[in-house]
Amino acid sequence: MVWDLLLYAPTVSALFTIAAYSWYQSNPDLAYLMVFLGTFFLIAGANRILKTRLMWLGSSPVALEVDQGRVAISQRNGQLIELLKDIKFHKDVSGRTFGLTGLGSNGQKLQFIFHKGQFALERDFQALQNTLKSSP
């Protein structure tokens, strides 16, 4: 989370500062562009921090069950989502996160990101990764 704050906070601040400076220098086109970019990065950063890092949003995954050819994900709002088809496991190079993609029961493509810090023990994180790697 610290990395995300160090990445997004200065970027958003710089974009809004450039927008304010451009506005008062009579360059409204650049100011509009910088406000758009600042707002985009603010929303993207807030979603990343609140959903995947702090898991405060209702759509944040809080539990994961892996069965034969099926992955069930419980969200913070109590909704249970099942990935039934085209389930793919994506591991990052550093080994601190992994992603799951697949088609839900309604045919919609879904993706979820899980971080090592979401698991109580590191061995639980590793065991789940091994299970997902070996699943078809």
N, C-alpha and C positions, 0 to 999 in steps of 0.2 A: 504494500500500500504506500509506503514511503516513496518508492520509486515512481509510482503513478503521480503522487502529489508533486514530487520534484520535476516531473515531466510536464504535467498539465498546468499547474498553477503559474509558473513563469511564462509559459506559452500564451495562455489566455490573458494574463496581465499585459504582456507585451503587445498582443494584438489590439486590445482595447485602448492601450496607451497610444499606439500608432494611429488608431481610429480617431481618438480625441484630438491629437496633434494635427492630423490631416483635415479634420472638420474646421478647426480654427485657422488653418492656413488656406482656407477656401479651395479645398480639393475634396468635394463631397463624394466623388466617385470612389476614390481610394478609401475614404472613411466608411462608406457602405460595404465595400468589400472586406475591410478589416473587421467590421462588426459582424458580418456574416461568418467569417472564419472563426472569430472569437467565440461566437455563439455555438457554432458547430463543435469546436473543441471542448467547450464547456459542457455541452450535453453528452458528448462521447466520453469525456473523462468522468463526469458524474455517474453515468451509467456503469462504466467499468468499475469504479470504486464502490458504488453502492450495491451493485448487483453481484459482482464476482468476488470482490475483496471483503467487504463488510457483510454481505448477504442481508441487507436491510430491505430490499425491494421484494414484493410479493412473488415475483417470478424467479427468485433465486433458488437454485437447487440445494436442498438440505439433506437428502437421503438418496441412495442409489442401490438398486437391487438388480443383480445380473442373473438371469436364468438362461436356459437353452434358447438361443435365437431371439431373446427379448431382453430389453433393458427398461426398467421402471424407475422413473425419477420423481421423487416427491418434492414439491415446491413449498416455499415458506407459507404461501397462502392456503395450503392444504390440498391443492390440486395434484393429482397423480397423472403423469404423462408417460406413455409407453412408446418406446422406439421399437418398431416391428420389422421394418425393412431397411436395407442398405445401411446397416449400422457400421460405422467406421470409427476406428480409434486413432487419434492423432496425438503423438507424444512430442513434446518440445525437446530441444537439444539439451537444455540444462537439467531436465528431469524434475522440475518443480511444479509443472502443470501438465495437464493433458486435456484433450477435447474429445467430445463425442458428437457425432452427427448421425442423423438417420431420419426416416420417415415416421411420423406419428400415426396414430390410428385413423386420423382424418385425412391422411395423405399429404400433410404439410411437412416440409423439410424443417427440421429443428437442429439446433446446435447448442451445446453446453460446454462450459469450461470449468474444470475442477482444479483447485490449488492444493498443494501439500498441506498448507495450514488449516484446511477445512477438516482434516482427519485427526482424530485423537492421537493416533500413533503412526509413526512413519511406516511400520510394517503393514498396517492396514492399507495405506496408500499404495505400497508396493504390491501387496497381495491383489488388490483390485486391478491394478495395471496388468499384472500377470494373467488374471482371469479374463480381462478384456482382450488381451493379445491372443489368447488361445481360443476365444470364442469365434465361431464362424461368422 
